């Protein structure tokens, strides 16, 4: 049985056509996986950023580093070293966390201090720490900008 010429051509092109379609589908799946990874990283990095912003907001609105916000901050920023970089992790551990603890300690001490020079020093130190926290909105945005941009 002799097939017409066009059926032989179509049957010869069928395998390469399927191979090309499979390659296109595989590429699209790879791109989807890459975009999903970017989105997952963004979500996890934004949670770290959000925890820091919430602690800043807490200090700015109440003048105190509240325990619940500090615990959230600590829980979310522990993975900063792996999600972001060591510079940000150290910034959170030393500068951010350290000042929040200092603010809490000073606030606790203030409750028992009598009016006088020691109390005035305490209030002055708290004021300096609060000013530092206020400046951190801009610093935080600058540090996180490279990590929170979604590029295509």
Secondary structure by P-SEA (a helix, b strand, c coil): ccccaaaaaaaaaaaaaaaaaaaaaaaaaaaaaaaaaaaaaaaaaaaaaaaaaaaaaaaaacccccaaaaaaaaaaaccccccccaaaaaaaaccaaaaaaaaaaaaaaaaaccccaaaaaaaaaaaaaaaaaaaaaaaaaaaacccccccc
